[in-house]
Amino acid sequence: MMNPFSKNTSGKQAEVRYLDSDFQVLSPGSHVLCAVTGTAIPLEELKYWSATRQEAYVDAHAATQRYQETDARIDHPGT
């Protein structure tokens, strides 16, 4: 198995399956993109994601923003 952090994947976007408390690298790469900002997130710095939406977020603010745009309407219709 290839190491997802190896130098030959530098600059390439990884394909990742986001799980509830972990993630699985499906295709090696050095980073993923934030679903809100488009910012490249190095895999070794990835801390925020949604297993439900299969999206990564650069920080807690971006994750909260996505929640407010999507799930908040489901949890509180009409708001």
MODELLER restraints for C-alpha pairs under 7 A, 6 or more apart:
rsr = mdl.restraints
at = mdl.atoms
rsr.add(forms.Gaussian(group=physical.xy_distance, feature=features.Distance(at['CA:4:A'], at['CA:28:A']), mean=4.61, stdev=0.5))
rsr.add(forms.Gaussian(group=physical.xy_distance, feature=features.Distance(at['CA:4:A'], at['CA:29:A']), mean=5.72, stdev=0.5))
rsr.add(forms.Gaussian(group=physical.xy_distance, feature=features.Distance(at['CA:4:A'], at['CA:30:A']), mean=6.77, stdev=0.5))
rsr.add(forms.Gaussian(group=physical.xy_distance, feature=features.Distance(at['CA:5:A'], at['CA:29:A']), mean=6.95, stdev=0.5))
rsr.add(forms.Gaussian(group=physical.xy_distance, feature=features.Distance(at['CA:5:A'], at['CA:30:A']), mean=5.91, stdev=0.5))
rsr.add(forms.Gaussian(group=physical.xy_distance, feature=features.Distance(at['CA:9:A'], at['CA:28:A']), mean=6.39, stdev=0.5))
rsr.add(forms.Gaussian(group=physical.xy_distance, feature=features.Distance(at['CA:9:A'], at['CA:29:A']), mean=4.69, stdev=0.5))
rsr.add(forms.Gaussian(group=physical.xy_distance, feature=features.Distance(at['CA:9:A'], at['CA:30:A']), mean=5.64, stdev=0.5))
rsr.add(forms.Gaussian(group=physical.xy_distance, feature=features.Distance(at['CA:10:A'], at['CA:29:A']), mean=6.49, stdev=0.5))
rsr.add(forms.Gaussian(group=physical.xy_distance, feature=features.Distance(at['CA:10:A'], at['CA:30:A']), mean=5.13, stdev=0.5))
rsr.add(forms.Gaussian(group=physical.xy_distance, feature=features.Distance(at['CA:11:A'], at['CA:30:A']), mean=5.95, stdev=0.5))
rsr.add(forms.Gaussian(group=physical.xy_distance, feature=features.Distance(at['CA:12:A'], at['CA:29:A']), mean=4.79, stdev=0.5))
rsr.add(forms.Gaussian(group=physical.xy_distance, feature=features.Distance(at['CA:12:A'], at['CA:30:A']), mean=5.71, stdev=0.5))
rsr.add(forms.Gaussian(group=physical.xy_distance, feature=features.Distance(at['CA:12:A'], at['CA:31:A']), mean=6.84, stdev=0.5))
rsr.add(forms.Gaussian(group=physical.xy_distance, feature=features.Distance(at['CA:13:A'], at['CA:29:A']), mean=4.89, stdev=0.5))
rsr.add(forms.Gaussian(group=physical.xy_distance, feature=features.Distance(at['CA:13:A'], at['CA:30:A']), mean=6.03, stdev=0.5))
rsr.add(forms.Gaussian(group=physical.xy_distance, feature=features.Distance(at['CA:13:A'], at['CA:31:A']), mean=5.09, stdev=0.5))
rsr.add(forms.Gaussian(group=physical.xy_distance, feature=features.Distance(at['CA:13:A'], at['CA:32:A']), mean=5.43, stdev=0.5))
rsr.add(forms.Gaussian(group=physical.xy_distance, feature=features.Distance(at['CA:14:A'], at['CA:25:A']), mean=6.94, stdev=0.5))
rsr.add(forms.Gaussian(group=physical.xy_distance, feature=features.Distance(at['CA:14:A'], at['CA:27:A']), mean=5.49, stdev=0.5))
rsr.add(forms.Gaussian(group=physical.xy_distance, feature=features.Distance(at['CA:14:A'], at['CA:28:A']), mean=5.05, stdev=0.5))
rsr.add(forms.Gaussian(group=physical.xy_distance, feature=features.Distance(at['CA:14:A'], at['CA:29:A']), mean=3.80, stdev=0.5))
rsr.add(forms.Gaussian(group=physical.xy_distance, feature=features.Distance(at['CA:14:A'], at['CA:30:A']), mean=6.13, stdev=0.5))
rsr.add(forms.Gaussian(group=physical.xy_distance, feature=features.Distance(at['CA:14:A'], at['CA:31:A']), mean=5.59, stdev=0.5))
rsr.add(forms.Gaussian(group=physical.xy_distance, feature=features.Distance(at['CA:14:A'], at['CA:32:A']), mean=5.69, stdev=0.5))
rsr.add(forms.Gaussian(group=physical.xy_distance, feature=features.Distance(at['CA:15:A'], at['CA:25:A']), mean=6.10, stdev=0.5))
rsr.add(forms.Gaussian(group=physical.xy_distance, feature=features.Distance(at['CA:15:A'], at['CA:26:A']), mean=5.32, stdev=0.5))
rsr.add(forms.Gaussian(group=physical.xy_distance, feature=features.Distance(at['CA:15:A'], at['CA:27:A']), mean=4.77, stdev=0.5))
rsr.add(forms.Gaussian(group=physical.xy_distance, feature=features.Distance(at['CA:15:A'], at['CA:28:A']), mean=6.79, stdev=0.5))
rsr.add(forms.Gaussian(group=physical.xy_distance, feature=features.Distance(at['CA:16:A'], at['CA:23:A']), mean=6.64, stdev=0.5))
rsr.add(forms.Gaussian(group=physical.xy_distance, feature=features.Distance(at['CA:16:A'], at['CA:24:A']), mean=5.63, stdev=0.5))
rsr.add(forms.Gaussian(group=physical.xy_distance, feature=features.Distance(at['CA:16:A'], at['CA:25:A']), mean=4.56, stdev=0.5))
rsr.add(forms.Gaussian(group=physical.xy_distance, feature=features.Distance(at['CA:16:A'], at['CA:26:A']), mean=5.33, stdev=0.5))
rsr.add(forms.Gaussian(group=physical.xy_distance, feature=features.Distance(at['CA:16:A'], at['CA:27:A']), mean=6.95, stdev=0.5))
rsr.add(forms.Gaussian(group=physical.xy_distance, feature=features.Distance(at['CA:17:A'], at['CA:23:A']), mean=5.66, stdev=0.5))
rsr.add(forms.Gaussian(group=physical.xy_distance, feature=features.Distance(at['CA:17:A'], at['CA:24:A']), mean=5.09, stdev=0.5))
rsr.add(forms.Gaussian(group=physical.xy_distance, feature=features.Distance(at['CA:17:A'], at['CA:25:A']), mean=6.43, stdev=0.5))
rsr.add(forms.Gaussian(group=physical.xy_distance, feature=features.Distance(at['CA:17:A'], at['CA:26:A']), mean=6.72, stdev=0.5))
rsr.add(forms.Gaussian(group=physical.xy_distance, feature=features.Distance(at['CA:17:A'], at['CA:54:A']), mean=6.80, stdev=0.5))
rsr.add(forms.Gaussian(group=physical.xy_distance, feature=features.Distance(at['CA:18:A'], at['CA:24:A']), mean=6.46, stdev=0.5))
rsr.add(forms.Gaussian(group=physical.xy_distance, feature=features.Distance(at['CA:18:A'], at['CA:49:A']), mean=6.91, stdev=0.5))
rsr.add(forms.Gaussian(group=physical.xy_distance, feature=features.Distance(at['CA:18:A'], at['CA:50:A']), mean=6.75, stdev=0.5))
rsr.add(forms.Gaussian(group=physical.xy_distance, feature=features.Distance(at['CA:18:A'], at['CA:51:A']), mean=4.82, stdev=0.5))
rsr.add(forms.Gaussian(group=physical.xy_distance, feature=features.Distance(at['CA:18:A'], at['CA:54:A']), mean=5.60, stdev=0.5))
rsr.add(forms.Gaussian(group=physical.xy_distance, feature=features.Distance(at['CA:19:A'], at['CA:51:A']), mean=5.04, stdev=0.5))
rsr.add(forms.Gaussian(group=physical.xy_distance, feature=features.Distance(at['CA:20:A'], at['CA:51:A']), mean=5.60, stdev=0.5))
rsr.add(forms.Gaussian(group=physical.xy_distance, feature=features.Distance(at['CA:30:A'], at['CA:42:A']), mean=5.76, stdev=0.5))
rsr.add(forms.Gaussian(group=physical.xy_distance, feature=features.Distance(at['CA:30:A'], at['CA:43:A']), mean=6.04, stdev=0.5))
rsr.add(forms.Gaussian(group=physical.xy_distance, feature=features.Distance(at['CA:31:A'], at['CA:40:A']), mean=6.04, stdev=0.5))
rsr.add(forms.Gaussian(group=physical.xy_distance, feature=features.Distance(at['CA:31:A'], at['CA:41:A']), mean=5.17, stdev=0.5))
rsr.add(forms.Gaussian(group=physical.xy_distance, feature=features.Distance(at['CA:31:A'], at['CA:42:A']), mean=4.16, stdev=0.5))
rsr.add(forms.Gaussian(group=physical.xy_distance, feature=features.Distance(at['CA:31:A'], at['CA:43:A']), mean=4.99, stdev=0.5))
rsr.add(forms.Gaussian(group=physical.xy_distance, feature=features.Distance(at['CA:32:A'], at['CA:40:A']), mean=5.72, stdev=0.5))
rsr.add(forms.Gaussian(group=physical.xy_distance, feature=features.Distance(at['CA:32:A'], at['CA:41:A']), mean=5.31, stdev=0.5))
rsr.add(forms.Gaussian(group=physical.xy_distance, feature=features.Distance(at['CA:32:A'], at['CA:42:A']), mean=6.63, stdev=0.5))
rsr.add(forms.Gaussian(group=physical.xy_distance, feature=features.Distance(at['CA:32:A'], at['CA:43:A']), mean=6.79, stdev=0.5))
rsr.add(forms.Gaussian(group=physical.xy_distance, feature=features.Distance(at['CA:33:A'], at['CA:39:A']), mean=5.49, stdev=0.5))
rsr.add(forms.Gaussian(group=physical.xy_distance, feature=features.Distance(at['CA:33:A'], at['CA:40:A']), mean=4.59, stdev=0.5))
rsr.add(forms.Gaussian(group=physical.xy_distance, feature=features.Distance(at['CA:33:A'], at['CA:41:A']), mean=5.85, stdev=0.5))
rsr.add(forms.Gaussian(group=physical.xy_distance, feature=features.Distance(at['CA:33:A'], at['CA:56:A']), mean=6.65, stdev=0.5))
rsr.add(forms.Gaussian(group=physical.xy_distance, feature=features.Distance(at['CA:34:A'], at['CA:40:A']), mean=6.40, stdev=0.5))
rsr.add(forms.Gaussian(group=physical.xy_distance, feature=features.Distance(at['CA:34:A'], at['CA:41:A']), mean=6.77, stdev=0.5))
rsr.add(forms.Gaussian(group=physical.xy_distance, feature=features.Distance(at['CA:34:A'], at['CA:56:A']), mean=5.13, stdev=0.5))
rsr.add(forms.Gaussian(group=physical.xy_distance, feature=features.Distance(at['CA:34:A'], at['CA:57:A']), mean=4.48, stdev=0.5))
rsr.add(forms.Gaussian(group=physical.xy_distance, feature=features.Distance(at['CA:34:A'], at['CA:58:A']), mean=5.38, stdev=0.5))
rsr.add(forms.Gaussian(group=physical.xy_distance, feature=features.Distance(at['CA:35:A'], at['CA:55:A']), mean=5.83, stdev=0.5))
rsr.add(forms.Gaussian(group=physical.xy_distance, feature=features.Distance(at['CA:35:A'], at['CA:56:A']), mean=5.87, stdev=0.5))
rsr.add(forms.Gaussian(group=physical.xy_distance, feature=features.Distance(at['CA:35:A'], at['CA:57:A']), mean=6.01, stdev=0.5))
rsr.add(forms.Gaussian(group=physical.xy_distance, feature=features.Distance(at['CA:36:A'], at['CA:57:A']), mean=6.76, stdev=0.5))
rsr.add(forms.Gaussian(group=physical.xy_distance, feature=features.Distance(at['CA:36:A'], at['CA:62:A']), mean=6.06, stdev=0.5))
rsr.add(forms.Gaussian(group=physical.xy_distance, feature=features.Distance(at['CA:36:A'], at['CA:66:A']), mean=6.82, stdev=0.5))
rsr.add(forms.Gaussian(group=physical.xy_distance, feature=features.Distance(at['CA:39:A'], at['CA:58:A']), mean=6.81, stdev=0.5))
rsr.add(forms.Gaussian(group=physical.xy_distance, feature=features.Distance(at['CA:41:A'], at['CA:58:A']), mean=6.17, stdev=0.5))
rsr.add(forms.Gaussian(group=physical.xy_distance, feature=features.Distance(at['CA:48:A'], at['CA:56:A']), mean=6.06, stdev=0.5))
rsr.add(forms.Gaussian(group=physical.xy_distance, feature=features.Distance(at['CA:48:A'], at['CA:57:A']), mean=5.23, stdev=0.5))
rsr.add(forms.Gaussian(group=physical.xy_distance, feature=features.Distance(at['CA:48:A'], at['CA:58:A']), mean=6.76, stdev=0.5))
rsr.add(forms.Gaussian(group=physical.xy_distance, feature=features.Distance(at['CA:48:A'], at['CA:59:A']), mean=6.27, stdev=0.5))
rsr.add(forms.Gaussian(group=physical.xy_distance, feature=features.Distance(at['CA:48:A'], at['CA:60:A']), mean=6.71, stdev=0.5))
rsr.add(forms.Gaussian(group=physical.xy_distance, feature=features.Distance(at['CA:48:A'], at['CA:63:A']), mean=6.85, stdev=0.5))
rsr.add(forms.Gaussian(group=physical.xy_distance, feature=features.Distance(at['CA:49:A'], at['CA:55:A']), mean=5.50, stdev=0.5))
rsr.add(forms.Gaussian(group=physical.xy_distance, feature=features.Distance(at['CA:49:A'], at['CA:56:A']), mean=4.17, stdev=0.5))
rsr.add(forms.Gaussian(group=physical.xy_distance, feature=features.Distance(at['CA:49:A'], at['CA:57:A']), mean=5.51, stdev=0.5))
rsr.add(forms.Gaussian(group=physical.xy_distance, feature=features.Distance(at['CA:50:A'], at['CA:56:A']), mean=6.53, stdev=0.5))
rsr.add(forms.Gaussian(group=physical.xy_distance, feature=features.Distance(at['CA:57:A'], at['CA:63:A']), mean=5.59, stdev=0.5))
rsr.add(forms.Gaussian(group=physical.xy_distance, feature=features.Distance(at['CA:73:A'], at['CA:79:A']), mean=6.62, stdev=0.5))
